[in-house]
């Protein structure tokens, strides 16, 4: 009886994840207190960061909330962070949490309209290069004035819609391949599998172009990313001044990013270049035709309401009528009220996508509080500030980029800008030098951070979404597909920064 119970406990730990993964997490949990006792909190803190990255990298093996949460709990228990510091991090990022809770759910109620619009675009634009540029530029423009997570939620919703349509129609007995009318069942299923793999690659490339687009646009304006607003407030810049100061770096990066997008599709490297299979396109065409044919007046009214609310969403976000999360809640109320969605279980479905990631983000803030309490980045900041002033902007860009890629760009920006403000107030640096360093911090935390899903919340959201396992988008695949963008954008940004400053 005891053996059976103990075996059940072992099997239940982290569910169906591989045995070696479970052993690794248990090893981390045992190792951390030992390292803390022998080598101290700083080494343990850095080890914890890489352990958490490990859980993110294997998100398809086990959702990172559980193993990452165990590591976060242990960090608090052994004194690397306090519950009060975690609460402080959560309070500082409350708007992001509200955004995830309500805005993503609001996008859920727009799915039919978004799928209708993007299906039309997908079927009208023949060139994959043009379609990729359209996705990237669309994401960049919207992210410059709205919010990267909102734009990513739209892209995820569209991707899930496309995948669901094809998979529902094409899987199983309803699958029909026009070139294999007389093929046996085994051949038909193989053709279906080949089409499905190509379609997954097609969706992966579009989603990654769009995700990078959110970074290209997000760095350009005061409202593009949370840290932009923070830096602007500390520096005393308004919207126009922020855009003008950043433009010598951000505009070349935007152009370089779009050129990279086109070249990757042309060269068909790093996981890009896959086109939509002809059979999949036919399925989507047939589906779109069937939906248009059977659409009732009520369905048309629902689409109209969704379109009107979408326009309101863009205006409300662009004009910052309220916190993004509150605008999202408004969207939920408007869409459900005017489209007749009044039952609790219907509304509850909208929150299924966002809440696991919201919980994961709170765990992530726990890791960030360890970085803060143990001053893990402090030696790097002090070393850079001790360098020659002429080289500091470039070094700040590199240091911010590297740290943002392994932790969180908002946190890194907060730490660095506070140190620079302190240096300005103490008279250690001039106002012109402060402006140069603030520009380096903003571009450093926004551009090289696309290297990994850790650095950009939008990337992490995409990695842990319901779409990622469907299209086989793993942590490693995201890093590989982001690599050419990371290299090109970082080099262009660094070169522009050196020329401009």
C-alpha angles and dihedrals in degrees: 000000000000092000091049091050093047090049089051091051091052092048092049094052106105090346118237097356114127119278092241089054092052090048091051093053092047088048091053092050091051095041099052098066090045092052090045091054095045106032104020138243098296095059090042091051093053090045089052091053092055091045089055090048087053090058090049092048090056096043091132090057094049131354105256095232095082103043092033089048092052090052091048092049091049090049090057094043093052092046104253088126137005129232087241092058091049089051089050091053090049092049090049090053099038092119091057091050092049089047092056094045098049111016095053089048089050091054088053090066090053095055098109093051093045092048090049093051097044093044088057090049093046093050095043099047107072099180117080090205091054091045092050092049089048092053093046095045092043090053092045095051094045093045091052091062105020127030132292094226091052091050091047090051088055092050092048092049091051092047093050090048094053093046093047093050094052096040093049093050101034105040119091126351097346091065114112126178113199094212096052108049093145099036120123122252093262092054092047092052091048091052089049090051092049091050091047093052091049091047090051090052089048092053092044091056094047092048093049092048088051093046092051088047089061088059093046091055098032094065094054104069141040091248098041097093133010093245091053090064091046093051092045092052092051091046096042095236124153125213097273094041091051092051093047094048093048097040097085087062104027099048095054088046091051091051092045090049093052092046089050089051092055094043093050091053092045094048094039094219136137091031096308132114101060113139127208110272113249092236092052090050090051090051091052092046091051091046092049090049093049092048092049091048096051097038109125128207088260091054090049090050090052091051090049092051091049091050092050092048090047089057089049089050093055093047093045093049095043092050093039093229089170142344110306093245092053090050087052091053089050089053091052092051095047096045096045095042096050096038096050098248100145107141119100096228090053091054093043092064090066092064097052094086100047106037098067089052091046089055090047090051091054088052087050089054087056090058089047090054088056089054089050099045095044093044090228094165096042097092090052092050093048092048092053093046089052092058126095110289093235091061097040099090092054092044091047089052092052095043093047091047095051094045092045091053092057100036132011125312094214092054093045091050091049093052095045099044091049090053091048092048089051090051091050093048091049091052094244092125135027126245092252091052090047090055091050092051092046090054090049091050093050096048092040094054094044107041113037089038089079086078092089138015088246095071100052122047089208091058092047090049091053092047093052096039125111088251097061097072091042093058094032094245105163131176091258092048091051092050091049094047092046093048099087090045091048093051097044097041094045094049093047092046093047093047092047090048092052092048094045099042 
